[in-house]
Amino acid sequence: MSAEAAEPPGALSLLRNRRFAAVLAYRICALLSYQIVAVSVGWHIYELTRNTFSLGLVGLAEVLPFFCVAPFAGHLVDHLPRRRLGTAACAALATTALVLAAVALDLLPARGTWPIYAAIALTGIARSFLSPIFNALFARVLAREDFVRGAGLGSVVFQTGLVAGPALGGLLVGFGGKALAYGVAAAFALLAAAALSRLQVEEPTPPAVSPPIFASIAEGIRFVFAHQIMLGAMALDMFSVLLGGVVAMLPAFIHDILLYGPQGLGILRAAPALGSIGVGLWLARHPLQRHAGRVLLFAVAGFGLCVIAFGLSRSFWLSAGILLAYGACDGVSVGVRSTILQLATPDEMRGRVSSINGIFISSSNELGAFYAGTMARLLGLIPAVLVGGCAILGVVGTTAAKAPRLRRLDLRELE
């Protein structure tokens, strides 16, 4: 009898696997730490500067070190013990949060915004390791026949962190202050490190002769660029997130248009991930297979329409509902892309491919924040959002034309 037939239906049965549960605990605790910091820093910077361009610089301060370190992080994840690297990355997240708490309490001699940007740069370095480590450990604790269900459940956990982190961050800042929020973020980072330290997993045998690091990185890049389906999914997600960076501008929308405080910021930051969780739960129980490519393209088009609708809204709760739909569309994209990544990547290249995916996807959030801040300064807040939404629709049409294998994708072809 197969493993799938022996277990109860549904992805939640995978939580009986303690090693998989520990990997998920690592992921959600690290996410909670990062998301609490992201909300708190946005409010902190805007409170100091009242400048949308300063919000964009937060993203730039994180993405530049991320870009520089991510290719090397992927190589290290493929050739060094993953648990130790993950523990070190979580320790760096905790350090970032503690430095920001010291800034909020005026315990550092430095003043102004540059210590905040410096701390965020350390976050970018730490984040370059988090997803490659998760994806590499994912494949070590699950059987291949469980990858599709596991990817769906992993997406739910990821989006849960994106819901709980912003909501908790907004509440902590609103009722306890920025220093308390940063302290809680540090605690979650340490919990993530503890989850990894207790994980029992067989690490891959290192090669007798380690390949040159730049040759190793180039091998991962060649693999991704030769795989039309993977490359198309990454590019589609990257440009949609880059152009649809409304989340980075939420402090400005809250202050100047919707007229709410930090609690409202937490609600709006959490709404997209709440929509993604709903979709992720459905996909975990009913994984997409046939017509997955078409569904992906329609979901990203819906994402662009939600960006346009958000820019036109003047009601707080209508905006929250639009962001809920925005997150649901994004959840489809995340679910399909995560499944492609797990099914199509050889085990010995998971770190490098995941790092390249991170450069495409994770960095696009920060570049999107910088793009959104720059466009808001040049065009105004509302026109910048509307232009971004229209551009996303153009990206969908271009991807559909240029990546026919993605458009016709049936996930069963990758199993």
Steps between C-alpha positions, in 0.01 A plus 500: 500500500636845411576760766228725359239225522606405854454849640180694550425735214606860524822684559445534877589132543858598418524678837534156658850509358683671787794600285271672249317671788835628633594640158162677482552637853835642392339664199208662679706626795759656268218657298330640808827657608562658160142619448473662842822688425374598153180659637678666790780642284252641248315683775828602669648651182181679393455637852851650481490630142138523373654421159381221265844489339646405840265200506637397164856525632415237762450252219819609325703467822391138524510391139853615416672270752248228415602516133869491590479204737220281354706322228768409754235396753358248253844350442561473875161337561584234240843427650485569877279377789162666450397500866808695609456755223134543589578547869757769415250679272237501776758639745563783253124574489495519880801735498326729251189523716702573814696777326175659384360478854808685625444768233135537604604542866777751413762269649744547212718810456407516130191698406282533192390229257833354388531252794156367401607453140823329616302253711269426208806426285590222744146367462555478124812289554318267740199462272718385211547172691149441638309376194784288351536325835125439524477361147805277546375361832148459356635244253693315776203447734226409247464222246472619140140382470413745781661803335181642346302478825800617700549802274135593550532474876829690493326778309227514765760525777687770306185705450396446863826665600421785264161542670601465862826695472358829366191482722711430808753764400232765460344412835834497679601839357156649567461381860852426622734708287767426244755362748258234622423398140871463423553296819224257406651469152834404656326232710339344191838490323647310794207255493572436131862425586386262776272310258795439268738404780267214603437375146633151425572484128755326281718761338622429144849358468734782395686437174857371525616801302295818542442676166617859457238725648439710189476188281246359746293818491515507119374141487190597697436804280530292181254245636234762577537690172479177299170404669228704326224410748702586810647814347161618375334448840782683680500792256121534513502513878800732515359768271150484649635551853749764381231705329223435751680614816203663671583337834814712541289815464242399760637733771445792261151378406413459869630845596387708206203328330330242723570689828571209734774435757754216529225249587347566160840449343519156657156409360587611149841327511332178614212505249699379194646207690158412642372468145802288412435269796146432382623410154794303640272284716285423198802419284649277770188284489432541125842543335502654155611266222322551170497852358734619779673740261176664387380535859832662591472759220139587587593533869781747427265700275255513792788619719556795265130590500502500881794744500299737280191465719702568816637821350145621432355410841442762772336269756712317758290184504457495122877528471538212746262288290691582181827399668333174605428422133850624410644243739277222369630557148856509629436176692428316177826628353698399810344153509564421135853643502595315822380172356694556176813580701480184712410261217742628236816555707763225549579445868866594464405844358218602735702765681621672184165483318318626809744790529442594137127479567557728799679753281204492261225497762607603850710792383217623280307591815777735610568629149125545469507710817775718356322521163171590670662767716681650202191499278287646780745787529509558124133448412316522828379210717179409313628534141803286586277216622274518192796494261640195679172309473472567127862392449428165671230427242757564230743257666235227503437540128872498420563187710209315341645572156868433579466188722256261324613201709401688816167598345425132424644366827359182653680436831478125449766539232753594770430217743 
